[in-house]
Amino acid sequence: MSERVHHSGTDASLDEQTPLEALEAARDRFSRAEERIEDHGGEAVTDAAEAYRDATDLLEDYVDRATGTGRENFQAYIELEGKFDSLVTSLPDDLKGREAFEAALDAIDKRRLSESDFERAHEALEPAAQYAELLEERETAREAIDDARTAAAKRYRELDDEIADHERLLELANADLEAPVEELREPIEAYNEAIDAAFQEFRLEASAREVFALLDRSRWYPFVDYQQPPDDLAAYVRDDPAGEYTIPELLEYANYSRSKLDHYVASADELKRRVATQQTFLDGIDAEPLTIEWPPDEAGTLRRRTREMRPFVARVADEECVAALRSIRRLATDPEFDYDRLQTAAQAVAQLTPAERERLADGRVADELEALRTERERLEAALEIDDPV
């Protein structure tokens, strides 16, 4: 009886392992595979495994061609016997399992071969199969390490987000939920209503070319996040006289018949091709990128956002709306207003769910954060280990 490689029994429970546990298990499996190879002779195992594979390949290659009573079958048998004999003769005398190869040669040393003869040859090679299995197990373990490292690296990236979420919850836990957040919400809501009304009026009065110029300018201002028009539509509005119409007018004309549209534009087909296919984009041009979300950003971000928004607001709205925007910016800089306290309270009220408040109250969030940081540290240390190649 030949010795068999027994694989790790952890495969059935892999789904229950953490990425770190899976990586450690894969490394342990590889180490055990390496130890078994060394115990059986190291490089000698490789030699025996290569010989076993060569022998089984020969048998597989000739099993259909060398069985039977025809002339071609006999010729194939002669080829097989010659090649197999050369293989066995070339093996070192001290090759592990060499007797198995000689026994396999004896099994096919006949004038005619049947499939049962090939089966006996395979059985004779069985004592040498263990060496090929040892190498296969090491290669499988190496692949398991690669897969486990990939999963561990993915988990490490996920931990950054989870830790940030827990840290955010702990920051919100310190919020003053009784703070008068309406002092911050009311001016923001008033400004948003004003800019929304002003932009609607701007769409009704400004030419499409003028609106597109506003969109084009916004590409240089990260906090004014307008979607840019498709190139063909932008070129049409820029170069065609139809660009002097307002966006609502262009959308209306796109629904006219070609004969009626000929009274308004030089090419009815061109307008329908450029405008009718982009109604969703044109309808979506609104004041949203110029509004301030609720809850608002932290003070530094709000200051930068309002500074970038101001020239756009000045272009589409009156001075009263611009003044409302400036007043919000001042709130983020006025130490007497205590913007940070109100902003944190607004974030807490808007973002904390009842379940999160309960987890904060009983300390679970803090415990989870500590566990996540520990997991990240252990993963970081594990991923720095040089794996076998």
C-alpha positions as CSV (number, residue, x, y, z in Angstrom):
1,M,0.0,0.0,0.0
2,S,1.4,3.4,-0.9
3,E,1.2,6.4,1.4
4,R,-1.4,8.9,0.4
5,V,-1.5,12.7,0.9
6,H,-4.2,13.7,3.3
7,H,-5.5,17.2,2.6
8,S,-6.4,19.6,5.3
9,G,-9.8,19.0,6.8
10,T,-10.6,22.7,6.9
11,D,-12.1,23.0,3.4
12,A,-15.7,22.3,4.5
13,S,-15.5,25.2,7.0
14,L,-13.8,27.8,4.8
15,D,-17.0,29.8,4.5
16,E,-16.9,30.2,8.3
17,Q,-13.3,31.5,8.4
18,T,-12.4,35.1,8.5
19,P,-10.0,36.3,5.7
20,L,-7.2,36.3,8.2
21,E,-7.9,32.8,9.4
22,A,-8.1,31.6,5.8
23,L,-4.8,33.1,5.0
24,E,-3.2,31.6,8.1
25,A,-4.7,28.2,7.3
26,A,-3.5,28.4,3.7
27,R,0.1,29.1,4.9
28,D,-0.1,26.3,7.4
29,R,-1.3,24.0,4.6
30,F,1.6,25.0,2.4
31,S,4.1,24.5,5.2
32,R,2.8,21.0,5.9
33,A,3.0,20.2,2.2
34,E,6.6,21.4,2.1
35,E,7.5,19.3,5.2
36,R,6.0,16.2,3.7
37,I,8.0,16.7,0.5
38,E,11.2,17.2,2.5
39,D,10.4,14.1,4.6
40,H,10.2,12.1,1.4
41,G,13.5,13.3,0.0
42,G,12.9,16.8,-1.3
43,E,14.2,17.0,-4.9
44,A,13.9,13.2,-5.1
45,V,10.1,13.6,-4.8
46,T,10.1,16.0,-7.8
47,D,12.1,13.4,-9.9
48,A,9.7,10.6,-9.0
49,A,6.7,12.7,-9.6
50,E,7.9,13.7,-13.1
51,A,8.6,10.1,-13.9
52,Y,5.1,9.1,-12.7
53,R,3.5,11.8,-14.9
54,D,5.5,10.8,-17.9
55,A,4.6,7.1,-17.5
56,T,0.9,7.8,-17.0
57,D,0.9,10.2,-20.0
58,L,2.3,7.4,-22.2
59,L,-0.3,5.0,-21.0
60,E,-3.1,7.4,-21.6
61,D,-1.8,8.3,-25.0
62,Y,-1.6,4.7,-26.3
63,V,-4.6,3.0,-24.5
64,D,-6.9,3.4,-27.5
65,R,-4.3,3.0,-30.2
66,A,-2.4,0.0,-28.8
67,T,-5.3,-2.3,-27.9
68,G,-6.8,-4.6,-30.5
69,T,-5.6,-7.1,-33.2
70,G,-5.0,-4.8,-36.2
71,R,-1.7,-4.0,-37.8
72,E,-2.0,-0.4,-36.7
73,N,-2.7,-1.5,-33.1
74,F,0.4,-3.7,-33.2
75,Q,2.5,-0.9,-34.5
76,A,1.3,1.4,-31.7
77,Y,2.0,-1.3,-29.1
78,I,5.6,-1.6,-30.4
79,E,6.0,2.2,-30.1
80,L,4.5,2.2,-26.6
81,E,6.7,-0.6,-25.4
82,G,9.8,1.0,-26.8
83,K,9.1,4.4,-25.3
84,F,8.1,2.9,-21.9
85,D,11.2,0.7,-21.8
86,S,13.4,3.8,-22.6
87,L,11.7,5.7,-19.8
88,V,12.3,3.0,-17.3
89,T,15.8,2.4,-18.4
90,S,16.7,6.1,-18.0
91,L,15.4,6.2,-14.5
92,P,18.1,6.5,-11.8
93,D,18.6,3.2,-9.8
94,D,17.9,5.1,-6.6
95,L,14.7,6.7,-7.9
96,K,12.0,6.6,-5.3
97,G,9.3,4.0,-6.3
98,R,11.5,2.7,-9.2
99,E,10.1,-0.8,-8.7
100,A,6.6,0.5,-9.6
101,F,7.8,1.6,-13.0
102,E,9.4,-1.8,-13.7
103,A,6.2,-3.5,-12.6
104,A,4.2,-1.3,-15.0
105,L,6.6,-2.2,-17.8
106,D,6.1,-5.9,-17.1
107,A,2.3,-5.4,-17.3
108,I,2.5,-4.2,-20.9
109,D,5.3,-6.5,-22.0
110,K,3.0,-8.7,-24.1
111,R,2.5,-9.3,-27.8
112,R,-1.1,-8.0,-27.6
113,L,-2.6,-5.6,-25.2
114,S,-6.1,-5.1,-23.8
115,E,-7.6,-2.4,-21.7
116,S,-7.2,-4.6,-18.7
117,D,-3.4,-4.6,-19.3
118,F,-3.4,-0.9,-19.2
119,E,-5.4,-1.0,-16.0
120,R,-2.8,-3.4,-14.4
121,A,0.0,-1.0,-15.5
122,H,-1.8,1.9,-13.8
123,E,-2.2,-0.2,-10.7
124,A,1.5,-1.1,-10.8
125,L,2.4,2.6,-10.9
126,E,0.2,3.3,-7.8
127,P,3.1,3.3,-5.3
128,A,4.7,6.2,-7.2
129,A,1.5,8.2,-7.4
130,Q,2.0,9.6,-3.9
131,Y,5.0,11.6,-5.1
132,A,2.9,13.4,-7.7
133,E,0.2,13.9,-5.2
134,L,2.7,15.6,-2.8
135,L,3.6,18.1,-5.5
136,E,0.0,18.7,-6.4
137,E,-0.9,19.3,-2.8
138,R,1.9,21.9,-2.5
139,E,0.7,23.7,-5.7
140,T,-2.9,23.6,-4.5
141,A,-1.8,25.1,-1.2
142,R,0.2,27.8,-3.0
143,E,-3.0,28.7,-5.0
144,A,-5.0,28.8,-1.8
145,I,-2.5,31.3,-0.4
146,D,-2.9,33.5,-3.5
147,D,-6.7,33.4,-3.1
148,A,-6.6,34.0,0.6
149,R,-4.2,37.0,0.2
150,T,-6.6,38.5,-2.3
151,A,-9.5,38.1,0.1
152,A,-7.5,39.4,3.0
153,A,-6.4,42.5,1.0
154,K,-10.1,43.1,0.0
155,R,-11.1,42.8,3.7
156,Y,-8.3,45.2,4.7
157,R,-9.7,47.9,2.3
158,E,-13.2,47.3,3.6
159,L,-12.0,47.8,7.2
160,D,-11.0,51.4,6.4
161,D,-14.6,52.2,5.5
162,E,-16.0,50.3,8.5
163,I,-13.6,52.0,10.9
164,A,-14.5,55.4,9.4
165,D,-18.2,54.7,9.8
166,H,-17.7,53.8,13.5
167,E,-15.5,56.8,14.1
168,R,-18.2,59.0,12.6
169,L,-20.9,57.4,14.9
170,L,-18.7,58.1,17.9
171,E,-18.3,61.7,16.9
172,L,-22.0,62.1,16.5
173,A,-22.5,60.5,19.9
174,N,-21.0,63.6,21.4
175,A,-23.5,65.8,19.6
176,D,-25.8,68.1,21.6
177,L,-29.1,66.8,20.4
178,E,-30.9,69.7,22.1
179,A,-28.9,72.3,20.2
180,P,-31.1,74.8,18.3
181,V,-30.3,73.5,14.8
182,E,-33.1,75.5,13.3
183,E,-30.8,78.5,13.6
184,L,-28.7,76.8,10.9
185,R,-31.5,75.1,9.0
186,E,-33.7,78.1,8.4
187,P,-31.2,80.3,6.6
188,I,-30.1,77.3,4.4
189,E,-33.7,76.5,3.5
190,A,-34.4,80.2,2.7
191,Y,-31.4,80.4,0.5
192,N,-32.2,77.1,-1.3
193,E,-35.7,78.3,-2.0
194,A,-34.4,81.6,-3.4
195,I,-31.8,80.0,-5.7
196,D,-34.3,77.4,-7.0
197,A,-36.8,80.2,-7.9
198,A,-34.0,82.3,-9.4
199,F,-32.7,79.5,-11.6
200,Q,-36.1,78.6,-12.9
201,E,-36.4,82.3,-14.0
202,F,-33.0,82.1,-15.5
203,R,-34.0,79.1,-17.6
204,L,-37.0,81.0,-18.9
205,E,-35.1,84.1,-19.9
206,A,-31.5,83.1,-20.8
207,S,-30.6,81.6,-24.1
208,A,-29.5,78.0,-24.2
209,R,-26.1,79.2,-25.3
210,E,-25.9,81.3,-22.1
211,V,-26.9,78.4,-19.9
212,F,-24.4,76.1,-21.6
213,A,-21.7,78.7,-21.0
214,L,-22.5,78.5,-17.3
215,L,-22.2,74.8,-17.4
216,D,-18.9,74.9,-19.2
217,R,-17.5,77.3,-16.6
218,S,-18.5,75.0,-13.8
219,R,-16.0,72.4,-15.0
220,W,-13.3,74.4,-13.2
221,Y,-15.2,74.5,-9.9
222,P,-15.3,71.1,-8.2
223,F,-18.0,72.2,-5.8
224,V,-20.3,73.3,-8.6
225,D,-21.0,69.9,-10.0
226,Y,-23.0,70.4,-13.2
227,Q,-23.1,67.6,-15.7
228,Q,-21.6,68.7,-19.0
229,P,-23.7,68.4,-22.2
230,P,-22.9,65.9,-24.9
231,D,-20.4,67.2,-27.4
232,D,-22.8,67.3,-30.4
233,L,-25.5,69.1,-28.4
234,A,-22.9,71.6,-27.1
235,A,-21.6,72.3,-30.6
236,Y,-25.2,72.8,-31.9
237,V,-26.1,75.3,-29.2
238,R,-22.8,77.1,-29.6
239,D,-22.8,77.4,-33.4
240,D,-26.3,77.2,-34.6
241,P,-28.6,80.3,-34.4
242,A,-31.1,78.1,-32.6
243,G,-28.8,78.4,-29.6
244,E,-30.3,81.9,-29.1
245,Y,-33.6,80.3,-28.0
246,T,-34.2,79.4,-24.4
247,I,-34.1,75.8,-23.3
248,P,-37.9,75.6,-22.7
249,E,-38.3,77.0,-26.3
250,L,-36.0,74.4,-27.8
251,L,-37.8,71.6,-25.9
252,E,-41.1,72.9,-27.2
253,Y,-39.9,73.2,-30.8
254,A,-38.5,69.7,-30.7
255,N,-42.2,68.5,-30.5
256,Y,-43.3,70.6,-33.5
257,S,-43.9,69.1,-36.9
258,R,-41.1,69.7,-39.4
259,S,-43.3,72.0,-41.5
260,K,-44.2,74.1,-38.5
261,L,-40.6,74.0,-37.2
262,D,-39.3,75.4,-40.5
263,H,-40.7,78.8,-39.4
264,Y,-38.3,78.9,-36.4
265,V,-35.0,77.3,-37.3
266,A,-32.9,76.8,-40.4
267,S,-32.9,73.0,-40.2
268,A,-35.8,71.2,-38.6
269,D,-34.0,67.9,-38.9
270,E,-30.9,69.2,-37.2
271,L,-32.9,70.5,-34.2
272,K,-34.8,67.3,-33.8
273,R,-31.7,65.2,-34.1
274,R,-29.8,67.3,-31.5
275,V,-32.5,68.4,-29.1
276,A,-35.3,65.8,-29.2
277,T,-32.8,63.1,-28.2
278,Q,-31.5,65.0,-25.3
279,Q,-34.7,66.1,-23.5
280,T,-33.8,64.3,-20.3
281,F,-30.5,66.1,-20.1
282,L,-32.0,69.5,-20.8
283,D,-34.9,69.0,-18.4
284,G,-32.3,68.1,-15.7
285,I,-30.5,71.4,-15.8
286,D,-31.6,73.0,-12.5
287,A,-30.4,74.8,-9.4
288,E,-29.4,71.6,-7.5
289,P,-25.6,72.1,-7.8
290,L,-26.0,75.6,-6.4
291,T,-28.0,74.5,-3.4
292,I,-26.7,73.6,0.1
293,E,-27.6,70.1,1.3
294,W,-29.0,69.4,4.7
295,P,-27.3,68.6,7.0
296,P,-24.5,70.9,5.7
297,D,-20.8,70.0,5.4
298,E,-18.3,70.8,8.1
299,A,-17.2,74.4,8.3
300,G,-14.1,74.3,6.1
301,T,-15.9,72.5,3.3
302,L,-18.9,74.8,3.5
303,R,-16.7,77.8,3.2
304,R,-15.0,76.5,0.1
305,R,-18.3,75.4,-1.4
306,T,-20.0,78.8,-0.9
307,R,-16.9,80.6,-2.2
308,E,-17.0,78.6,-5.5
309,M,-20.8,78.9,-5.8
310,R,-21.0,82.7,-5.4
311,P,-20.1,83.8,-9.0
312,F,-22.6,81.3,-10.4
313,V,-25.3,82.5,-8.0
314,A,-24.5,86.1,-8.9
315,R,-25.0,85.2,-12.6
316,V,-28.5,83.7,-12.2
317,A,-29.9,85.4,-9.1
318,D,-30.4,88.9,-7.6
319,E,-28.2,90.5,-4.9
320,E,-30.6,89.4,-2.2
321,C,-30.0,85.8,-3.0
322,V,-26.2,86.4,-3.2
323,A,-26.4,88.1,0.2
324,A,-28.2,85.0,1.6
325,L,-25.4,82.8,0.4
326,R,-22.8,85.2,2.0
327,S,-24.6,85.1,5.3
328,I,-24.4,81.3,5.3
329,R,-20.7,81.5,4.7
330,R,-20.3,83.9,7.6
331,L,-22.1,81.4,9.9
332,A,-19.3,79.0,9.2
333,T,-16.7,81.5,10.2
334,D,-18.4,83.3,13.1
335,P,-17.0,82.0,16.4
336,E,-20.0,83.4,18.3
337,F,-22.4,81.3,16.2
338,D,-20.9,78.0,17.2
339,Y,-21.3,76.4,13.7
340,D,-19.5,73.2,14.6
341,R,-21.9,72.4,17.5
342,L,-25.0,73.0,15.4
343,Q,-23.6,71.2,12.3
344,T,-22.7,68.1,14.4
345,A,-26.1,68.1,16.1
346,A,-27.8,68.4,12.7
347,Q,-25.7,65.5,11.4
348,A,-26.6,63.4,14.4
349,V,-30.3,64.1,14.2
350,A,-30.4,63.4,10.4
351,Q,-28.1,60.4,10.3
352,L,-28.4,58.4,13.6
353,T,-31.0,55.7,13.4
354,P,-32.7,54.4,16.6
355,A,-30.6,51.3,16.4
356,E,-27.4,53.2,16.1
357,R,-28.3,55.4,19.1
358,E,-28.9,52.2,21.1
359,R,-25.5,50.8,20.1
360,L,-23.8,54.0,21.1
361,A,-25.6,54.2,24.4
362,D,-24.6,50.6,25.5
363,G,-21.0,50.9,24.2
364,R,-21.2,48.4,21.4
365,V,-20.0,50.9,18.8
366,A,-16.8,51.6,20.8
367,D,-16.2,47.9,21.3
368,E,-16.8,47.2,17.6
369,L,-14.4,50.0,16.7
370,E,-11.7,48.5,18.9
371,A,-12.2,45.0,17.3
372,L,-12.1,46.5,13.8
373,R,-8.8,48.3,14.5
374,T,-7.3,45.1,16.0
375,E,-8.4,43.1,12.9
376,R,-6.9,45.7,10.6
377,E,-3.6,45.6,12.5
378,R,-3.5,41.8,12.4
379,L,-4.3,41.8,8.7
380,E,-1.7,44.4,8.0
381,A,0.9,42.3,9.8
382,A,-0.2,39.2,7.9
383,L,-0.1,40.8,4.5
384,E,3.5,41.9,5.0
385,I,4.7,38.3,5.3
386,D,6.6,37.1,2.3
387,D,4.6,34.2,0.9
388,P,6.1,31.3,-1.1
389,V,6.3,31.7,-4.8
